[in-house]
């Protein structure tokens, strides 16, 4: 159950070591970041399953980090902070945090919060998998059959094009960064993979969009990535 990736954002070395030691002891995979900018970079590059976030970071306030991450990701964020006022908790939760743990905290409570979040992730994933057909406007993807259709016409896609289409559809409405997409499709984020991504996205659009100069389904966010738009 613990083979998920957790991003630990904490500038206090002893606290960070306590958290990572706990995660390692309980067989969690983890990444670390010591400031807000590093946290945003790691989150966009590796798309962790859960983020543990301190609010008092040296460069950015943690609330700002939450707001930035929420522009492209719904990854569960558990705040771990010394700020104990209700107003601080409300501000973080309103910004998009999922849970709030006040320092000092017990290891047992941290693990319990993680288990609750994991159960919620598993529940959501099971719900997604139970719906094996995705529809968006005239686009229909039959995940079980591995086929995609535009209206009544089957789209003849290459394996990479189909993987891209599925990745975008399973994150409809979210901006997926170049780094995240290349990591998911090719397993790395080298510059040549980003160049390949642009090529594959162009060929996918030719097959998917009836008006290539005015795309309906896939929106480009210049310098950032791509987003599948929800079509009514």
C-alpha positions as semicolon CSV with decimal commas, in nm:
position;residue;x (nm);y (nm);z (nm)
1;X;0,000;0,000;0,000
2;X;0,291;0,237;0,069
3;X;0,448;0,242;-0,277
4;X;0,345;0,598;-0,342
5;X;0,565;0,905;-0,385
6;X;0,560;1,177;-0,118
7;X;0,717;1,521;-0,157
8;X;0,844;1,658;0,176
9;X;0,875;2,039;0,174
10;X;1,054;2,147;0,491
11;X;1,347;2,386;0,546
12;X;1,414;2,280;0,907
13;X;1,672;2,001;0,876
14;X;1,590;1,813;1,201
15;X;1,216;1,813;1,121
16;X;1,282;1,709;0,761
17;X;1,506;1,426;0,882
18;X;1,238;1,311;1,126
19;X;0,976;1,299;0,851
20;X;1,197;1,127;0,593
21;X;1,321;0,872;0,848
22;X;0,960;0,792;0,934
23;X;0,869;0,756;0,567
24;X;1,172;0,539;0,494
25;X;1,100;0,316;0,795
26;X;0,746;0,258;0,668
27;X;0,854;0,192;0,308
28;X;0,732;0,515;0,151
29;X;0,913;0,665;-0,148
30;X;0,989;1,033;-0,103
31;X;1,148;1,346;-0,246
32;X;1,255;1,653;-0,047
33;X;1,256;2,028;-0,106
34;X;1,395;2,293;0,127
35;X;1,216;2,598;-0,016
36;X;0,907;2,697;-0,212
37;X;1,063;2,730;-0,556
38;X;1,225;2,388;-0,525
39;X;0,893;2,245;-0,408
40;X;0,709;2,378;-0,714
41;X;0,979;2,242;-0,945
42;X;0,973;1,896;-0,783
43;X;0,592;1,887;-0,784
44;X;0,572;1,972;-1,154
45;X;0,854;1,735;-1,250
46;X;0,751;1,424;-1,055
47;X;0,380;1,475;-0,980
48;X;0,398;1,317;-0,631
49;X;0,098;1,135;-0,486
50;X;0,100;1,339;-0,162
51;X;0,276;1,662;-0,058
52;X;0,377;1,733;0,303
53;X;0,423;2,111;0,319
54;X;0,565;2,347;0,579
55;X;0,425;2,700;0,557
56;X;0,725;2,889;0,692
57;X;0,963;2,857;0,399
58;X;1,262;3,088;0,339
59;X;1,161;3,216;-0,006
60;X;0,783;3,175;-0,047
61;X;0,502;3,144;0,200
62;X;0,356;2,795;0,197
63;X;0,010;2,929;0,111
64;X;0,156;3,075;-0,209
65;X;0,310;2,736;-0,289
66;X;-0,032;2,573;-0,246
67;X;-0,194;2,829;-0,476
68;X;0,067;2,778;-0,746
69;X;0,046;2,397;-0,733
70;X;-0,334;2,412;-0,745
71;X;-0,318;2,584;-1,086
72;X;-0,228;2,249;-1,242
73;X;-0,257;1,971;-0,984
74;X;-0,510;1,822;-0,741
75;X;-0,240;1,629;-0,553
76;X;-0,338;1,599;-0,184
77;X;-0,145;1,852;0,025
78;X;-0,102;1,799;0,399
79;X;0,028;2,111;0,573
80;X;0,269;2,055;0,864
81;X;0,319;2,389;1,036
82;X;0,393;2,557;1,367
83;X;0,118;2,807;1,290
84;X;-0,164;2,699;1,516
85;X;-0,417;2,983;1,484
86;X;-0,750;2,896;1,327
87;X;-0,703;3,181;1,078
88;X;-0,379;3,021;0,953
89;X;-0,548;2,685;0,910
90;X;-0,846;2,839;0,729
91;X;-0,617;3,035;0,494
92;X;-0,422;2,719;0,401
93;X;-0,736;2,509;0,355
94;X;-0,905;2,782;0,149
95;X;-0,595;2,797;-0,072
96;X;-0,634;2,426;-0,149
97;X;-0,470;2,225;0,128
98;X;-0,641;1,896;0,214
99;X;-0,530;1,856;0,575
100;X;-0,344;2,047;0,846
101;X;-0,109;1,902;1,107
102;X;0,029;2,134;1,376
103;X;0,387;2,116;1,504
104;X;0,497;1,957;1,726
105;X;0,333;1,642;1,595
106;X;0,361;1,274;1,673
107;X;0,491;1,027;1,419
108;X;0,182;0,814;1,478
109;X;-0,050;1,102;1,388
110;X;0,145;1,178;1,071
111;X;0,122;0,814;0,962
112;X;-0,251;0,811;1,039
113;X;-0,306;1,120;0,823
114;X;-0,113;0,955;0,541
115;X;-0,322;0,637;0,565
116;X;-0,644;0,838;0,547
117;X;-0,516;1,025;0,241
118;X;-0,408;0,700;0,076
119;X;-0,752;0,550;0,125
120;X;-0,907;0,856;-0,037
121;X;-0,666;0,831;-0,333
122;X;-0,743;0,460;-0,377
123;X;-1,119;0,528;-0,363
124;X;-1,095;0,797;-0,631
125;X;-0,876;0,581;-0,856
126;X;-1,116;0,287;-0,827
127;X;-1,403;0,513;-0,926
128;X;-1,210;0,633;-1,232
129;X;-1,120;0,279;-1,338
130;X;-1,479;0,160;-1,298
131;X;-1,577;0,407;-1,569
132;X;-1,391;0,254;-1,862
133;X;-1,534;0,486;-2,128
134;X;-1,443;0,855;-2,135
135;X;-1,658;1,101;-2,327
136;X;-1,589;1,467;-2,397
137;X;-1,803;1,633;-2,662
138;X;-1,774;1,413;-2,973
139;X;-1,461;1,243;-2,838
140;X;-1,500;0,896;-2,688
141;X;-1,219;0,682;-2,549
142;X;-1,280;0,317;-2,467
143;X;-0,996;0,248;-2,224
144;X;-1,073;-0,122;-2,200
145;X;-1,067;-0,171;-2,577
146;X;-0,777;0,069;-2,632
147;X;-0,965;0,267;-2,897
148;X;-1,070;0,628;-2,948
149;X;-1,351;0,771;-3,160
150;X;-1,454;1,112;-3,286
151;X;-1,826;1,086;-3,337
152;X;-1,879;0,751;-3,510
153;X;-1,533;0,750;-3,670
154;X;-1,248;0,560;-3,509
155;X;-0,927;0,758;-3,473
156;X;-0,624;0,574;-3,609
157;X;-0,362;0,668;-3,353
158;X;-0,004;0,557;-3,299
159;X;0,071;0,405;-2,955
160;X;0,233;0,730;-2,838
161;X;-0,058;0,940;-2,964
162;X;-0,304;0,713;-2,784
163;X;-0,103;0,728;-2,459
164;X;-0,095;1,108;-2,482
165;X;-0,469;1,124;-2,544
166;X;-0,540;0,895;-2,245
167;X;-0,306;1,091;-2,017
168;X;-0,476;1,419;-2,107
169;X;-0,825;1,272;-2,076
170;X;-0,757;1,128;-1,731
171;X;-0,649;1,476;-1,622
172;X;-0,916;1,672;-1,811
173;X;-0,919;2,037;-1,708
174;X;-0,565;2,024;-1,565
175;X;-0,255;2,175;-1,720
176;X;0,006;1,900;-1,753
177;X;0,361;2,031;-1,774
178;X;0,603;1,921;-2,046
179;X;0,817;1,756;-1,778
180;X;0,528;1,561;-1,631
181;X;0,404;1,439;-1,970
182;X;0,745;1,327;-2,093
183;X;0,810;1,151;-1,762
184;X;0,482;0,962;-1,794
185;X;0,515;0,880;-2,166
186;X;0,888;0,817;-2,204
187;X;1,006;0,775;-1,844
188;X;1,243;1,073;-1,862
189;X;1,234;1,448;-1,923
190;X;1,530;1,504;-2,154
191;X;1,517;1,797;-2,395
192;X;1,483;1,568;-2,697
193;X;1,171;1,415;-2,542
194;X;1,015;1,760;-2,511
195;X;1,087;1,814;-2,881
196;X;0,928;1,476;-2,960
197;X;0,627;1,570;-2,749
198;X;0,561;1,876;-2,965
199;X;0,573;1,662;-3,278
200;X;0,339;1,394;-3,141
201;X;0,100;1,658;-3,009
202;X;0,087;1,819;-3,353
203;X;0,006;1,487;-3,524
204;X;-0,252;1,402;-3,258
205;X;-0,423;1,736;-3,310
206;X;-0,443;1,682;-3,686
207;X;-0,641;1,364;-3,622
208;X;-0,849;1,501;-3,334
209;X;-0,926;1,862;-3,417
210;X;-1,163;1,948;-3,703
211;X;-1,025;2,304;-3,702
212;X;-0,649;2,279;-3,627
213;X;-0,612;2,659;-3,614
214;X;-0,885;2,676;-3,350
215;X;-0,836;2,363;-3,137
216;X;-1,138;2,246;-2,942
217;X;-0,997;1,967;-2,726
218;X;-0,629;2,030;-2,653
219;X;-0,512;2,371;-2,538
220;X;-0,146;2,474;-2,543
221;X;-0,008;2,667;-2,247
222;X;0,302;2,819;-2,404
223;X;0,618;2,737;-2,215
224;X;0,426;2,521;-1,965
225;X;0,242;2,228;-2,123
226;X;-0,099;2,111;-2,246
227;X;-0,453;2,079;-2,114
228;X;-0,756;1,888;-2,236
229;X;-1,055;2,121;-2,229
230;X;-1,394;1,993;-2,114
231;X;-1,626;2,026;-2,416
232;X;-1,998;2,058;-2,357
